[in-house]
Amino acid sequence: MKKYKLYDTESEWNAKNAEIEAALGIPDGKTLNYAQVEIVENSESDDHGKFIMPVLFAGSWISTSFFNSVELVDWQDDWIVGSPQE
């Protein structure tokens, strides 16, 4: 299962990604980073221009403890035009 946290600025996104990587020991020889920067690119979306952070609930890099669960959202297909995630 995966949810997402949206950030208004890239610096907020970068800070959270760095915090998660440090806590999880990334890079570790197999994984170079926790996430790649992805932006809501659809200008018709209410979230246009926000930075998308994946929140993993299972697997090697569970990250739920780094987020307030009430701030998490489901993937919206209108975020990335022509490229649905799920």
HTML snippet that shows the backbone in 3Dmol.js (N, CA, C, O; Angstrom):
<script src="https://3Dmol.org/build/3Dmol-min.js"></script>
<div id="view" style="width:600px;height:400px;position:relative"></div>
<script>
const pdb = `
ATOM      1  N   MET A   1       0.852  -1.184   0.000  1.00  0.00           N
ATOM      2  CA  MET A   1       0.000   0.000   0.000  1.00  0.00           C
ATOM      3  C   MET A   1       0.889   1.236   0.000  1.00  0.00           C
ATOM      4  O   MET A   1       1.965   1.260   0.598  1.00  0.00           O
ATOM      5  N   LYS A   2       0.407   2.247  -0.685  1.00  0.00           N
ATOM      6  CA  LYS A   2       1.160   3.483  -0.781  1.00  0.00           C
ATOM      7  C   LYS A   2       0.192   4.662  -0.707  1.00  0.00           C
ATOM      8  O   LYS A   2      -0.882   4.647  -1.309  1.00  0.00           O
ATOM      9  N   LYS A   3       0.593   5.668   0.036  1.00  0.00           N
ATOM     10  CA  LYS A   3      -0.122   6.946   0.088  1.00  0.00           C
ATOM     11  C   LYS A   3       0.897   8.010  -0.298  1.00  0.00           C
ATOM     12  O   LYS A   3       2.044   7.697  -0.617  1.00  0.00           O
ATOM     13  N   TYR A   4       0.477   9.251  -0.268  1.00  0.00           N
ATOM     14  CA  TYR A   4       1.343  10.335  -0.695  1.00  0.00           C
ATOM     15  C   TYR A   4       1.162  11.549   0.204  1.00  0.00           C
ATOM     16  O   TYR A   4       0.089  11.791   0.757  1.00  0.00           O
ATOM     17  N   LYS A   5       2.244  12.299   0.329  1.00  0.00           N
ATOM     18  CA  LYS A   5       2.226  13.583   1.030  1.00  0.00           C
ATOM     19  C   LYS A   5       2.640  14.619   0.003  1.00  0.00           C
ATOM     20  O   LYS A   5       3.635  14.445  -0.700  1.00  0.00           O
ATOM     21  N   LEU A   6       1.874  15.694  -0.079  1.00  0.00           N
ATOM     22  CA  LEU A   6       2.186  16.763  -1.017  1.00  0.00           C
ATOM     23  C   LEU A   6       2.869  17.913  -0.289  1.00  0.00           C
ATOM     24  O   LEU A   6       2.455  18.312   0.800  1.00  0.00           O
ATOM     25  N   TYR A   7       3.917  18.437  -0.907  1.00  0.00           N
ATOM     26  CA  TYR A   7       4.655  19.570  -0.352  1.00  0.00           C
ATOM     27  C   TYR A   7       4.540  20.760  -1.292  1.00  0.00           C
ATOM     28  O   TYR A   7       4.530  20.608  -2.514  1.00  0.00           O
ATOM     29  N   ASP A   8       4.454  21.939  -0.707  1.00  0.00           N
ATOM     30  CA  ASP A   8       4.340  23.163  -1.503  1.00  0.00           C
ATOM     31  C   ASP A   8       5.648  23.556  -2.169  1.00  0.00           C
ATOM     32  O   ASP A   8       5.641  24.160  -3.242  1.00  0.00           O
ATOM     33  N   THR A   9       6.785  23.215  -1.535  1.00  0.00           N
ATOM     34  CA  THR A   9       8.079  23.622  -2.093  1.00  0.00           C
ATOM     35  C   THR A   9       9.020  22.427  -2.233  1.00  0.00           C
ATOM     36  O   THR A   9       8.898  21.427  -1.526  1.00  0.00           O
ATOM     37  N   GLU A  10       9.944  22.561  -3.151  1.00  0.00           N
ATOM     38  CA  GLU A  10      10.943  21.512  -3.346  1.00  0.00           C
ATOM     39  C   GLU A  10      11.864  21.406  -2.135  1.00  0.00           C
ATOM     40  O   GLU A  10      12.327  20.313  -1.807  1.00  0.00           O
ATOM     41  N   SER A  11      12.136  22.526  -1.465  1.00  0.00           N
ATOM     42  CA  SER A  11      13.009  22.474  -0.296  1.00  0.00           C
ATOM     43  C   SER A  11      12.359  21.676   0.841  1.00  0.00           C
ATOM     44  O   SER A  11      13.054  20.950   1.551  1.00  0.00           O
ATOM     45  N   GLU A  12      11.045  21.798   1.024  1.00  0.00           N
ATOM     46  CA  GLU A  12      10.341  20.973   2.025  1.00  0.00           C
ATOM     47  C   GLU A  12      10.446  19.495   1.649  1.00  0.00           C
ATOM     48  O   GLU A  12      10.724  18.648   2.499  1.00  0.00           O
ATOM     49  N   TRP A  13      10.222  19.196   0.372  1.00  0.00           N
ATOM     50  CA  TRP A  13      10.313  17.823  -0.120  1.00  0.00           C
ATOM     51  C   TRP A  13      11.722  17.281   0.106  1.00  0.00           C
ATOM     52  O   TRP A  13      11.886  16.168   0.606  1.00  0.00           O
ATOM     53  N   ASN A  14      12.735  18.058  -0.258  1.00  0.00           N
ATOM     54  CA  ASN A  14      14.126  17.628  -0.104  1.00  0.00           C
ATOM     55  C   ASN A  14      14.489  17.372   1.359  1.00  0.00           C
ATOM     56  O   ASN A  14      15.197  16.412   1.664  1.00  0.00           O
ATOM     57  N   ALA A  15      14.013  18.218   2.252  1.00  0.00           N
ATOM     58  CA  ALA A  15      14.300  18.050   3.681  1.00  0.00           C
ATOM     59  C   ALA A  15      13.699  16.750   4.206  1.00  0.00           C
ATOM     60  O   ALA A  15      14.363  16.018   4.939  1.00  0.00           O
ATOM     61  N   LYS A  16      12.451  16.454   3.842  1.00  0.00           N
ATOM     62  CA  LYS A  16      11.806  15.223   4.301  1.00  0.00           C
ATOM     63  C   LYS A  16      12.499  13.997   3.689  1.00  0.00           C
ATOM     64  O   LYS A  16      12.706  12.997   4.377  1.00  0.00           O
ATOM     65  N   ASN A  17      12.848  14.071   2.429  1.00  0.00           N
ATOM     66  CA  ASN A  17      13.536  12.952   1.779  1.00  0.00           C
ATOM     67  C   ASN A  17      14.881  12.691   2.459  1.00  0.00           C
ATOM     68  O   ASN A  17      15.242  11.538   2.697  1.00  0.00           O
ATOM     69  N   ALA A  18      15.619  13.750   2.770  1.00  0.00           N
ATOM     70  CA  ALA A  18      16.914  13.598   3.448  1.00  0.00           C
ATOM     71  C   ALA A  18      16.732  12.993   4.842  1.00  0.00           C
ATOM     72  O   ALA A  18      17.529  12.151   5.259  1.00  0.00           O
ATOM     73  N   GLU A  19      15.696  13.413   5.562  1.00  0.00           N
ATOM     74  CA  GLU A  19      15.410  12.859   6.891  1.00  0.00           C
ATOM     75  C   GLU A  19      15.126  11.351   6.812  1.00  0.00           C
ATOM     76  O   GLU A  19      15.640  10.569   7.612  1.00  0.00           O
ATOM     77  N   ILE A  20      14.306  10.964   5.842  1.00  0.00           N
ATOM     78  CA  ILE A  20      13.959   9.550   5.679  1.00  0.00           C
ATOM     79  C   ILE A  20      15.191   8.740   5.285  1.00  0.00           C
ATOM     80  O   ILE A  20      15.434   7.670   5.842  1.00  0.00           O
ATOM     81  N   GLU A  21      15.958   9.239   4.338  1.00  0.00           N
ATOM     82  CA  GLU A  21      17.163   8.520   3.901  1.00  0.00           C
ATOM     83  C   GLU A  21      18.140   8.329   5.049  1.00  0.00           C
ATOM     84  O   GLU A  21      18.705   7.245   5.199  1.00  0.00           O
ATOM     85  N   ALA A  22      18.351   9.349   5.856  1.00  0.00           N
ATOM     86  CA  ALA A  22      19.275   9.238   6.990  1.00  0.00           C
ATOM     87  C   ALA A  22      18.782   8.190   7.989  1.00  0.00           C
ATOM     88  O   ALA A  22      19.564   7.372   8.475  1.00  0.00           O
ATOM     89  N   ALA A  23      17.497   8.220   8.288  1.00  0.00           N
ATOM     90  CA  ALA A  23      16.944   7.282   9.267  1.00  0.00           C
ATOM     91  C   ALA A  23      16.951   5.835   8.760  1.00  0.00           C
ATOM     92  O   ALA A  23      17.134   4.902   9.542  1.00  0.00           O
ATOM     93  N   LEU A  24      16.753   5.655   7.463  1.00  0.00           N
ATOM     94  CA  LEU A  24      16.694   4.309   6.894  1.00  0.00           C
ATOM     95  C   LEU A  24      18.047   3.802   6.395  1.00  0.00           C
ATOM     96  O   LEU A  24      18.155   2.664   5.939  1.00  0.00           O
ATOM     97  N   GLY A  25      19.069   4.639   6.481  1.00  0.00           N
ATOM     98  CA  GLY A  25      20.403   4.228   6.042  1.00  0.00           C
ATOM     99  C   GLY A  25      20.556   4.157   4.538  1.00  0.00           C
ATOM    100  O   GLY A  25      21.256   3.286   4.023  1.00  0.00           O
ATOM    101  N   ILE A  26      19.913   5.059   3.834  1.00  0.00           N
ATOM    102  CA  ILE A  26      19.992   5.116   2.373  1.00  0.00           C
ATOM    103  C   ILE A  26      20.956   6.242   1.999  1.00  0.00           C
ATOM    104  O   ILE A  26      20.829   7.324   2.573  1.00  0.00           O
ATOM    105  N   PRO A  27      21.897   6.074   1.094  1.00  0.00           N
ATOM    106  CA  PRO A  27      22.104   4.895   0.249  1.00  0.00           C
ATOM    107  C   PRO A  27      22.749   3.752   1.024  1.00  0.00           C
ATOM    108  O   PRO A  27      23.465   3.962   2.003  1.00  0.00           O
ATOM    109  N   ASP A  28      22.478   2.558   0.565  1.00  0.00           N
ATOM    110  CA  ASP A  28      22.973   1.378   1.277  1.00  0.00           C
ATOM    111  C   ASP A  28      23.704   0.382   0.386  1.00  0.00           C
ATOM    112  O   ASP A  28      23.950  -0.749   0.805  1.00  0.00           O
ATOM    113  N   GLY A  29      24.049   0.771  -0.810  1.00  0.00           N
ATOM    114  CA  GLY A  29      24.729  -0.136  -1.723  1.00  0.00           C
ATOM    115  C   GLY A  29      23.772  -0.744  -2.741  1.00  0.00           C
ATOM    116  O   GLY A  29      24.180  -1.081  -3.853  1.00  0.00           O
ATOM    117  N   LYS A  30      22.517  -0.883  -2.372  1.00  0.00           N
ATOM    118  CA  LYS A  30      21.501  -1.395  -3.307  1.00  0.00           C
ATOM    119  C   LYS A  30      20.541  -0.288  -3.736  1.00  0.00           C
ATOM    120  O   LYS A  30      20.052  -0.276  -4.865  1.00  0.00           O
ATOM    121  N   THR A  31      20.286   0.621  -2.836  1.00  0.00           N
ATOM    122  CA  THR A  31      19.343   1.710  -3.092  1.00  0.00           C
ATOM    123  C   THR A  31      20.069   3.035  -2.964  1.00  0.00           C
ATOM    124  O   THR A  31      20.750   3.287  -1.970  1.00  0.00           O
ATOM    125  N   LEU A  32      19.920   3.884  -3.979  1.00  0.00           N
ATOM    126  CA  LEU A  32      20.604   5.175  -3.972  1.00  0.00           C
ATOM    127  C   LEU A  32      19.797   6.273  -3.303  1.00  0.00           C
ATOM    128  O   LEU A  32      20.375   7.195  -2.727  1.00  0.00           O
ATOM    129  N   ASN A  33      18.464   6.194  -3.367  1.00  0.00           N
ATOM    130  CA  ASN A  33      17.636   7.220  -2.739  1.00  0.00           C
ATOM    131  C   ASN A  33      16.267   6.665  -2.380  1.00  0.00           C
ATOM    132  O   ASN A  33      15.837   5.642  -2.912  1.00  0.00           O
ATOM    133  N   TYR A  34      15.596   7.348  -1.479  1.00  0.00           N
ATOM    134  CA  TYR A  34      14.255   6.927  -1.063  1.00  0.00           C
ATOM    135  C   TYR A  34      13.241   7.231  -2.167  1.00  0.00           C
ATOM    136  O   TYR A  34      12.430   6.373  -2.517  1.00  0.00           O
ATOM    137  N   ALA A  35      13.281   8.430  -2.706  1.00  0.00           N
ATOM    138  CA  ALA A  35      12.299   8.839  -3.720  1.00  0.00           C
ATOM    139  C   ALA A  35      12.929   9.787  -4.721  1.00  0.00           C
ATOM    140  O   ALA A  35      13.969  10.393  -4.461  1.00  0.00           O
ATOM    141  N   GLN A  36      12.284   9.903  -5.864  1.00  0.00           N
ATOM    142  CA  GLN A  36      12.663  10.864  -6.890  1.00  0.00           C
ATOM    143  C   GLN A  36      11.650  12.001  -6.865  1.00  0.00           C
ATOM    144  O   GLN A  36      10.459  11.769  -6.662  1.00  0.00           O
ATOM    145  N   VAL A  37      12.117  13.222  -7.070  1.00  0.00           N
ATOM    146  CA  VAL A  37      11.213  14.367  -7.100  1.00  0.00           C
ATOM    147  C   VAL A  37      10.214  14.197  -8.244  1.00  0.00           C
ATOM    148  O   VAL A  37      10.587  13.941  -9.389  1.00  0.00           O
ATOM    149  N   GLU A  38       8.946  14.347  -7.903  1.00  0.00           N
ATOM    150  CA  GLU A  38       7.880  14.307  -8.892  1.00  0.00           C
ATOM    151  C   GLU A  38       6.919  15.446  -8.555  1.00  0.00           C
ATOM    152  O   GLU A  38       6.585  15.666  -7.390  1.00  0.00           O
ATOM    153  N   ILE A  39       6.484  16.161  -9.578  1.00  0.00           N
ATOM    154  CA  ILE A  39       5.654  17.345  -9.385  1.00  0.00           C
ATOM    155  C   ILE A  39       4.291  17.133 -10.046  1.00  0.00           C
ATOM    156  O   ILE A  39       4.199  16.531 -11.116  1.00  0.00           O
ATOM    157  N   VAL A  40       3.246  17.629  -9.405  1.00  0.00           N
ATOM    158  CA  VAL A  40       1.924  17.613 -10.027  1.00  0.00           C
ATOM    159  C   VAL A  40       2.004  18.567 -11.212  1.00  0.00           C
ATOM    160  O   VAL A  40       2.096  19.782 -11.037  1.00  0.00           O
ATOM    161  N   GLU A  41       1.968  18.007 -12.420  1.00  0.00           N
ATOM    162  CA  GLU A  41       2.211  18.814 -13.618  1.00  0.00           C
ATOM    163  C   GLU A  41       0.935  19.287 -14.313  1.00  0.00           C
ATOM    164  O   GLU A  41       0.989  20.197 -15.140  1.00  0.00           O
ATOM    165  N   ASN A  42      -0.192  18.692 -13.997  1.00  0.00           N
ATOM    166  CA  ASN A  42      -1.443  19.055 -14.649  1.00  0.00           C
ATOM    167  C   ASN A  42      -1.942  20.400 -14.121  1.00  0.00           C
ATOM    168  O   ASN A  42      -2.305  20.518 -12.951  1.00  0.00           O
ATOM    169  N   SER A  43      -1.956  21.394 -14.973  1.00  0.00           N
ATOM    170  CA  SER A  43      -2.360  22.740 -14.561  1.00  0.00           C
ATOM    171  C   SER A  43      -3.834  22.818 -14.172  1.00  0.00           C
ATOM    172  O   SER A  43      -4.254  23.794 -13.551  1.00  0.00           O
ATOM    173  N   GLU A  44      -4.618  21.813 -14.526  1.00  0.00           N
ATOM    174  CA  GLU A  44      -6.036  21.802 -14.162  1.00  0.00           C
ATOM    175  C   GLU A  44      -6.279  21.156 -12.798  1.00  0.00           C
ATOM    176  O   GLU A  44      -7.395  21.209 -12.282  1.00  0.00           O
ATOM    177  N   SER A  45      -5.259  20.552 -12.215  1.00  0.00           N
ATOM    178  CA  SER A  45      -5.389  19.927 -10.898  1.00  0.00           C
ATOM    179  C   SER A  45      -5.322  20.986  -9.804  1.00  0.00           C
ATOM    180  O   SER A  45      -4.575  21.958  -9.921  1.00  0.00           O
ATOM    181  N   ASP A  46      -6.100  20.799  -8.745  1.00  0.00           N
ATOM    182  CA  ASP A  46      -6.030  21.701  -7.589  1.00  0.00           C
ATOM    183  C   ASP A  46      -4.659  21.644  -6.925  1.00  0.00           C
ATOM    184  O   ASP A  46      -4.283  22.564  -6.199  1.00  0.00           O
ATOM    185  N   ASP A  47      -3.919  20.582  -7.166  1.00  0.00           N
ATOM    186  CA  ASP A  47      -2.601  20.390  -6.551  1.00  0.00           C
ATOM    187  C   ASP A  47      -1.447  20.776  -7.475  1.00  0.00           C
ATOM    188  O   ASP A  47      -0.292  20.467  -7.178  1.00  0.00           O
ATOM    189  N   HIS A  48      -1.740  21.441  -8.584  1.00  0.00           N
ATOM    190  CA  HIS A  48      -0.712  21.801  -9.565  1.00  0.00           C
ATOM    191  C   HIS A  48       0.489  22.472  -8.905  1.00  0.00           C
ATOM    192  O   HIS A  48       0.343  23.390  -8.098  1.00  0.00           O
ATOM    193  N   GLY A  49       1.684  21.991  -9.269  1.00  0.00           N
ATOM    194  CA  GLY A  49       2.919  22.581  -8.777  1.00  0.00           C
ATOM    195  C   GLY A  49       3.413  22.020  -7.454  1.00  0.00           C
ATOM    196  O   GLY A  49       4.505  22.374  -7.009  1.00  0.00           O
ATOM    197  N   LYS A  50       2.634  21.152  -6.813  1.00  0.00           N
ATOM    198  CA  LYS A  50       3.065  20.567  -5.544  1.00  0.00           C
ATOM    199  C   LYS A  50       4.000  19.384  -5.799  1.00  0.00           C
ATOM    200  O   LYS A  50       3.980  18.774  -6.868  1.00  0.00           O
ATOM    201  N   PHE A  51       4.809  19.081  -4.805  1.00  0.00           N
ATOM    202  CA  PHE A  51       5.809  18.029  -4.892  1.00  0.00           C
ATOM    203  C   PHE A  51       5.278  16.775  -4.194  1.00  0.00           C
ATOM    204  O   PHE A  51       4.825  16.837  -3.051  1.00  0.00           O
ATOM    205  N   ILE A  52       5.338  15.635  -4.893  1.00  0.00           N
ATOM    206  CA  ILE A  52       4.720  14.392  -4.447  1.00  0.00           C
ATOM    207  C   ILE A  52       5.743  13.498  -3.751  1.00  0.00           C
ATOM    208  O   ILE A  52       6.754  13.120  -4.342  1.00  0.00           O
ATOM    209  N   MET A  53       5.470  13.165  -2.489  1.00  0.00           N
ATOM    210  CA  MET A  53       6.332  12.255  -1.722  1.00  0.00           C
ATOM    211  C   MET A  53       5.574  10.949  -1.487  1.00  0.00           C
ATOM    212  O   MET A  53       4.500  10.963  -0.885  1.00  0.00           O
ATOM    213  N   PRO A  54       6.121   9.814  -1.955  1.00  0.00           N
ATOM    214  CA  PRO A  54       5.469   8.535  -1.675  1.00  0.00           C
ATOM    215  C   PRO A  54       5.670   8.137  -0.213  1.00  0.00           C
ATOM    216  O   PRO A  54       6.725   8.392   0.368  1.00  0.00           O
ATOM    217  N   VAL A  55       4.661   7.517   0.368  1.00  0.00           N
ATOM    218  CA  VAL A  55       4.726   7.025   1.744  1.00  0.00           C
ATOM    219  C   VAL A  55       4.451   5.531   1.681  1.00  0.00           C
ATOM    220  O   VAL A  55       3.351   5.103   1.331  1.00  0.00           O
ATOM    221  N   LEU A  56       5.469   4.739   2.027  1.00  0.00           N
ATOM    222  CA  LEU A  56       5.371   3.286   1.888  1.00  0.00           C
ATOM    223  C   LEU A  56       4.910   2.634   3.179  1.00  0.00           C
ATOM    224  O   LEU A  56       5.429   2.927   4.257  1.00  0.00           O
ATOM    225  N   PHE A  57       3.930   1.747   3.060  1.00  0.00           N
ATOM    226  CA  PHE A  57       3.368   1.035   4.197  1.00  0.00           C
ATOM    227  C   PHE A  57       3.913  -0.381   4.311  1.00  0.00           C
ATOM    228  O   PHE A  57       3.662  -1.059   5.307  1.00  0.00           O
ATOM    229  N   ALA A  58       4.654  -0.837   3.305  1.00  0.00           N
ATOM    230  CA  ALA A  58       5.194  -2.206   3.297  1.00  0.00           C
ATOM    231  C   ALA A  58       6.509  -2.210   2.532  1.00  0.00           C
ATOM    232  O   ALA A  58       6.833  -1.267   1.810  1.00  0.00           O
ATOM    233  N   GLY A  59       7.258  -3.294   2.705  1.00  0.00           N
ATOM    234  CA  GLY A  59       8.516  -3.439   1.982  1.00  0.00           C
ATOM    235  C   GLY A  59       9.714  -3.039   2.828  1.00  0.00           C
ATOM    236  O   GLY A  59       9.611  -2.880   4.045  1.00  0.00           O
ATOM    237  N   SER A  60      10.840  -2.884   2.171  1.00  0.00           N
ATOM    238  CA  SER A  60      12.099  -2.592   2.857  1.00  0.00           C
ATOM    239  C   SER A  60      12.166  -1.186   3.437  1.00  0.00           C
ATOM    240  O   SER A  60      12.865  -0.955   4.424  1.00  0.00           O
ATOM    241  N   TRP A  61      11.456  -0.256   2.841  1.00  0.00           N
ATOM    242  CA  TRP A  61      11.589   1.151   3.235  1.00  0.00           C
ATOM    243  C   TRP A  61      10.279   1.718   3.766  1.00  0.00           C
ATOM    244  O   TRP A  61       9.829   2.766   3.303  1.00  0.00           O
ATOM    245  N   ILE A  62       9.669   1.049   4.718  1.00  0.00           N
ATOM    246  CA  ILE A  62       8.440   1.545   5.333  1.00  0.00           C
ATOM    247  C   ILE A  62       8.714   2.921   5.932  1.00  0.00           C
ATOM    248  O   ILE A  62       9.671   3.104   6.684  1.00  0.00           O
ATOM    249  N   SER A  63       7.862   3.883   5.588  1.00  0.00           N
ATOM    250  CA  SER A  63       8.135   5.267   5.992  1.00  0.00           C
ATOM    251  C   SER A  63       6.974   5.931   6.710  1.00  0.00           C
ATOM    252  O   SER A  63       6.983   7.148   6.892  1.00  0.00           O
ATOM    253  N   THR A  64       5.988   5.173   7.117  1.00  0.00           N
ATOM    254  CA  THR A  64       4.793   5.761   7.730  1.00  0.00           C
ATOM    255  C   THR A  64       5.087   6.554   8.998  1.00  0.00           C
ATOM    256  O   THR A  64       4.379   7.515   9.299  1.00  0.00           O
ATOM    257  N   SER A  65       6.099   6.175   9.731  1.00  0.00           N
ATOM    258  CA  SER A  65       6.388   6.861  10.997  1.00  0.00           C
ATOM    259  C   SER A  65       6.910   8.288  10.804  1.00  0.00           C
ATOM    260  O   SER A  65       6.991   9.049  11.768  1.00  0.00           O
ATOM    261  N   PHE A  66       7.258   8.648   9.593  1.00  0.00           N
ATOM    262  CA  PHE A  66       7.781   9.987   9.310  1.00  0.00           C
ATOM    263  C   PHE A  66       6.691  10.998   8.957  1.00  0.00           C
ATOM    264  O   PHE A  66       6.981  12.169   8.711  1.00  0.00           O
ATOM    265  N   PHE A  67       5.436  10.543   8.935  1.00  0.00           N
ATOM    266  CA  PHE A  67       4.343  11.386   8.460  1.00  0.00           C
ATOM    267  C   PHE A  67       3.158  11.358   9.412  1.00  0.00           C
ATOM    268  O   PHE A  67       2.953  10.390  10.144  1.00  0.00           O
ATOM    269  N   ASN A  68       2.384  12.430   9.389  1.00  0.00           N
ATOM    270  CA  ASN A  68       1.108  12.496  10.095  1.00  0.00           C
ATOM    271  C   ASN A  68       0.070  11.879   9.157  1.00  0.00           C
ATOM    272  O   ASN A  68      -0.153  12.391   8.060  1.00  0.00           O
ATOM    273  N   SER A  69      -0.556  10.799   9.572  1.00  0.00           N
ATOM    274  CA  SER A  69      -1.447  10.050   8.689  1.00  0.00           C
ATOM    275  C   SER A  69      -2.619  10.879   8.152  1.00  0.00           C
ATOM    276  O   SER A  69      -3.126  10.584   7.070  1.00  0.00           O
ATOM    277  N   VAL A  70      -3.055  11.893   8.872  1.00  0.00           N
ATOM    278  CA  VAL A  70      -4.182  12.698   8.386  1.00  0.00           C
ATOM    279  C   VAL A  70      -3.787  13.594   7.208  1.00  0.00           C
ATOM    280  O   VAL A  70      -4.655  14.137   6.524  1.00  0.00           O
ATOM    281  N   GLU A  71      -2.485  13.750   6.970  1.00  0.00           N
ATOM    282  CA  GLU A  71      -2.012  14.575   5.859  1.00  0.00           C
ATOM    283  C   GLU A  71      -1.761  13.771   4.587  1.00  0.00           C
ATOM    284  O   GLU A  71      -1.401  14.340   3.557  1.00  0.00           O
ATOM    285  N   LEU A  72      -1.947  12.454   4.650  1.00  0.00           N
ATOM    286  CA  LEU A  72      -1.664  11.599   3.504  1.00  0.00           C
ATOM    287  C   LEU A  72      -2.869  11.515   2.586  1.00  0.00           C
ATOM    288  O   LEU A  72      -4.015  11.549   3.032  1.00  0.00           O
ATOM    289  N   VAL A  73      -2.589  11.405   1.304  1.00  0.00           N
ATOM    290  CA  VAL A  73      -3.656  11.340   0.300  1.00  0.00           C
ATOM    291  C   VAL A  73      -3.403  10.166  -0.643  1.00  0.00           C
ATOM    292  O   VAL A  73      -2.291   9.644  -0.729  1.00  0.00           O
ATOM    293  N   ASP A  74      -4.450   9.769  -1.339  1.00  0.00           N
ATOM    294  CA  ASP A  74      -4.331   8.749  -2.378  1.00  0.00           C
ATOM    295  C   ASP A  74      -3.815   9.391  -3.656  1.00  0.00           C
ATOM    296  O   ASP A  74      -3.946  10.597  -3.861  1.00  0.00           O
ATOM    297  N   TRP A  75      -3.223   8.558  -4.516  1.00  0.00           N
ATOM    298  CA  TRP A  75      -2.766   9.020  -5.821  1.00  0.00           C
ATOM    299  C   TRP A  75      -3.961   9.515  -6.623  1.00  0.00           C
ATOM    300  O   TRP A  75      -5.026   8.898  -6.615  1.00  0.00           O
ATOM    301  N   GLN A  76      -3.777  10.626  -7.310  1.00  0.00           N
ATOM    302  CA  GLN A  76      -4.811  11.172  -8.191  1.00  0.00           C
ATOM    303  C   GLN A  76      -4.309  11.080  -9.626  1.00  0.00           C
ATOM    304  O   GLN A  76      -3.251  11.615  -9.957  1.00  0.00           O
ATOM    305  N   ASP A  77      -5.070  10.401 -10.473  1.00  0.00           N
ATOM    306  CA  ASP A  77      -4.639  10.210 -11.856  1.00  0.00           C
ATOM    307  C   ASP A  77      -4.467  11.519 -12.620  1.00  0.00           C
ATOM    308  O   ASP A  77      -3.766  11.551 -13.632  1.00  0.00           O
ATOM    309  N   ASP A  78      -5.093  12.597 -12.153  1.00  0.00           N
ATOM    310  CA  ASP A  78      -4.956  13.874 -12.868  1.00  0.00           C
ATOM    311  C   ASP A  78      -3.678  14.633 -12.497  1.00  0.00           C
ATOM    312  O   ASP A  78      -3.418  15.700 -13.054  1.00  0.00           O
ATOM    313  N   TRP A  79      -2.881  14.104 -11.570  1.00  0.00           N
ATOM    314  CA  TRP A  79      -1.632  14.782 -11.215  1.00  0.00           C
ATOM    315  C   TRP A  79      -0.639  14.783 -12.368  1.00  0.00           C
ATOM    316  O   TRP A  79      -0.062  15.820 -12.694  1.00  0.00           O
ATOM    317  N   ILE A  80      -0.441  13.636 -12.980  1.00  0.00           N
ATOM    318  CA  ILE A  80       0.532  13.478 -14.063  1.00  0.00           C
ATOM    319  C   ILE A  80      -0.225  13.094 -15.318  1.00  0.00           C
ATOM    320  O   ILE A  80      -0.758  11.988 -15.411  1.00  0.00           O
ATOM    321  N   VAL A  81      -0.277  13.988 -16.271  1.00  0.00           N
ATOM    322  CA  VAL A  81      -1.066  13.769 -17.494  1.00  0.00           C
ATOM    323  C   VAL A  81      -0.509  12.577 -18.267  1.00  0.00           C
ATOM    324  O   VAL A  81       0.668  12.539 -18.624  1.00  0.00           O
ATOM    325  N   GLY A  82      -1.391  11.601 -18.516  1.00  0.00           N
ATOM    326  CA  GLY A  82      -1.020  10.437 -19.330  1.00  0.00           C
ATOM    327  C   GLY A  82      -0.150   9.419 -18.658  1.00  0.00           C
ATOM    328  O   GLY A  82       0.370   8.532 -19.336  1.00  0.00           O
ATOM    329  N   SER A  83       0.041   9.497 -17.331  1.00  0.00           N
ATOM    330  CA  SER A  83       0.941   8.578 -16.648  1.00  0.00           C
ATOM    331  C   SER A  83       0.393   8.161 -15.267  1.00  0.00           C
ATOM    332  O   SER A  83       0.961   8.519 -14.235  1.00  0.00           O
ATOM    333  N   PRO A  84      -0.717   7.403 -15.264  1.00  0.00           N
ATOM    334  CA  PRO A  84      -1.254   6.989 -13.965  1.00  0.00           C
ATOM    335  C   PRO A  84      -0.299   6.061 -13.226  1.00  0.00           C
ATOM    336  O   PRO A  84       0.313   5.182 -13.833  1.00  0.00           O
ATOM    337  N   GLN A  85      -0.170   6.259 -11.903  1.00  0.00           N
ATOM    338  CA  GLN A  85       0.720   5.452 -11.065  1.00  0.00           C
ATOM    339  C   GLN A  85       0.077   4.147 -10.662  1.00  0.00           C
ATOM    340  O   GLN A  85       0.746   3.115 -10.609  1.00  0.00           O
ATOM    341  N   GLU A  86      -1.205   4.178 -10.378  1.00  0.00           N
ATOM    342  CA  GLU A  86      -1.852   2.988  -9.843  1.00  0.00           C
ATOM    343  C   GLU A  86      -3.170   2.734 -10.537  1.00  0.00           C
ATOM    344  O   GLU A  86      -3.861   1.767 -10.215  1.00  0.00           O
TER     345      GLU A  86
END
`;
const viewer = $3Dmol.createViewer("view");
viewer.addModel(pdb, "pdb");
viewer.setStyle({}, {cartoon: {color: "spectrum"}});
viewer.zoomTo();
viewer.render();
</script>
